[in-house]
């Protein structure tokens, strides 16, 4: 299982290195490179991976949104908030674990790409925390002494967790203010407390309750600001809707519809003939 995980991470890192080559790099010209302003953008994003997991009925899913600020196209303080939920049925038993609770993360990403070209290679960290309640139920619990069957219901058990996440990812501009990116995360618990009656199977925002865990997101972000675009990468969908392209089409249309004017001497000569 560990070898498969390392192989998956290696493939993602290789894709992130090849994407700028496939989608275009900065143009070489004599003009000075455009410098990003101090406040280079404000973005709001949503994790489409979590929504997809919820849609297909996965055992657990984190559905979250995020807000961030871009500084100098290098530093991106970010805040993430979401709802984590899980309903797990025991494979060989009738045990059921369930929980649903909000979680929060705060942190920062750093863009290691030296070129201001629309592509961002991000490394960063998050600190996450959540307070939640969880339930254990077993409708057919067999008493080990008397052999009788009776239901077990443990509801409203309380837990709270805090953890650290180390992140690496890639992001690019699709079109205008729309950006798409992904990241993978290595998670380590820092503080945790559970009920003495049972340990939770799943922690909202963290994932399965292990000593360490891997996770990831696929983010669709709407980024508004003065992020440099002139000397950078072309949008993934090209300049189909750009202002320059629109003006060129309008000019060609006018040239086709406007007939050339005939001078007065040539018109008189032609009537004389």
N, C-alpha and C positions, 0 to 999 in steps of 0.2 A: 504493500500500500504506500509506503514511504517513497519507493522508487517511482511509482506512478505520479505521486504528488510533485516530486522534483522534476520529472519529465514535463509535466503540465506547466510548471512555472518557467522552465527553460524555453518552451515553445512560445509562451506569452511574451517573454523578454525578447526573443528573436523577432517576433512580429512587430514589437514596438521599435526595434532598430530599423526594420525594413520599411515601415510606413512612411517616413519622410521621403525616402527615395521614390516610392510609388506615387505619392501624392504631390510631389514637387518640392523643391527647395528654393532658397532665396535667389533672386535674379542678380547676376553680376553686372553692375553698371558703375559709372563714375560718380553717381549721386551719393551723398553721404547717407549712411544708414539712419533710419528713423528711430529716435529714442522714445521709449515708452514713458508716459507721464507718471507722476507719483501715484495718482489714483487712476489705474489703467482699466478698471471695470468693476461692475457689481453683478454677481451672478446668482441665479436661483435654479436649482436642479432637482431632478427626481431620479430615483434608482429604478430603472425599468426591469432589472433582473428580479428584484423583490416582487414587483407586480406580476411578473410572469410566473414566478413560483407560486404565488397565491392563486393565479388563474388556473394553473394545471393541478391544483390540489395537493401541493407538497406537504410533507409532515410538519414542516415549520417554515416560516417566512418572515423576513424583515421588510416592512414597507416604510420608506423614509423619503424625506425631502431635505434639502440643504440650502444654506445661504452663505455666500462668501464675498470677500473684497479682494480685488487685485491691486497690488502695490508694485510699481516699477516692472510689471510683467514677470516678477520673480517670486514675490511672497504672496501667499493666498491664505490668510486667516479664514477658518471655516467653522461653521456650526451645523450639526446634523441632528435631526429629531425624527423619530419614527415610532412605529408600533410593531412589536414582535409578538407572534402568536404561534402556538403549537398544540396539536392534539395527536397524541401517540397511543396506539393500541398495542398491547403486548402481543408478541408473535405467537407464543404458545400458552398464554394465559389470557384472562379476561381483564387484566389491569389496564387502566386508562389514566394517562397523565395529560393535563391541560393547563394552559396559562395564556394570558393575553394582557400586555402591559406596555406603557411607553418607555422609551429610553432616549438618552441624549449623548452626544459626543461633541467635543470641542478640540480643535487642533489647528495645524497649519501645514500647507504644502509648499515646497520649494521647487521652482522650475530650473532644472539643470541645463536646459537648452540655451546656449549662449546667443543664438540667433533669434531675433524678434520676427518670426515668420508664421505665426499662427499655430505651430505645433508646440506642445508642452510635454516635456518629460518630467514627471512629478515624483518627488520623494517627500515623505512627510510622516507625521505622527498624529494620533488621536488619543484622547483620554475619554473613556466611556463610563457611564454609570446608569443604574436603573434600580428602582424599587418596585416589587411586584408581589402578586399572590398566585399560588398554584394549588391545583387539586389532584388528589389521588383517589381513585375509586376502583373497587373490585366487587362486582355484583355477586360473584360466586366464590367467595373465600371459604376454603375448607379448614375447619378447626383441626390442628394437628393432633390434639389429644382425644377429643370426643368424635371427630369425624363428621360433625354436622356442618352444613353449608349455610353461611349467613353473609350478608353484604357488608362491605367495608367502605366507608365514605370519610375521607379526610379532605375537608374543604377550607379554603381561605388560609392556607399555610403561607407564612410570610418569608420573603427573602430579599436581600439587596446585594448587589455586586458592583465592583469597579474594576476596570481593566485598561491595559495599554495596548495600542495598535501601532504597528510599524507598516507603512504603506509605500507602494511603488506602482506607478501607472503611467498612462499615456492619454493625451487629449488632443483633438484636432477640431478645426472649424468646418462644419458642414456647409452652412450658407448663412450669410448675414450674421445675426446674433445667436444662431443655433450652433451648439458645440456638442460633440459626442466623445466620451472617454470611458476608460475602464481602469480599475486598479485591483490589486490583490493585497491582502492584509494578513499579517501574522499577529495573533492576539495572545496576550499573556495576562492572567488575572492578577490583581494586586490586593484587593480586599473583598471578602465575601462572607456572608452569613446566611444560614438556612435554618429551617425548623428542625428540631430534634426528631421529629416523626418521619422525616424522609428527605432525601436529597433530590433536587429537581433534575429532570432529564435535560431541560432546555432553559437557557437564560435569554430573555429578550434583548436583542441587539448584539449579543455575544455569540450565540449559537449553542451547540451541544456542550454540556457541562464537562469539559475536559481540562487537563492542566494547561494545555496550549491548543490553539485552534487556528485554522486558516479560513479566510473568508474573502469576499470580493463584491464589487458593485459594478454596474454598467450605468453610467450617468448621462442623461440627456439634460443639458444645461442651457439656459438662456442668459447670455452674458452681454450686458449693456455697458458701454464705456468707450474710451479712446484707445482701445487696444490697437497696436500698429497693424495695418493691413496692406499698405501701398507696396512695400518692398518684400512682402512675405508670400506665403503659400497661397495659391489660388484656392477658392472654395472647392470642396469635393464635387459639387455639381457644376463647376465652371462659372463663367460670367454671363450666364444665360439671361439673368435679370438685372445686370448691372446698368448703371446710368449711361455709361459710355456706349455700350452695345445698343441701347435703346435709341440714343441720339443718332448713331450710325444708320440704323434702320429707317428712322424718320427722314434723314437726309437723302438716302437712296430713293425712298418713295416720292419725295418732292421732285427729284431729278427725272423720274420716269413720267410723272404726271404733267410736268411743265414743258410745253412745246417751245422750240427755239423761235425767237422773233426774227422777222425778215426786215432788212433795212429798207428805207424809202426809195433810194435810187434803184436798187435791184428790183423792187416791186414795180416801179414805173417802167423799167426796161422790159420786164416780163410782160406787162400789159401792152406795150408797143409792138412786141413781137406777135 
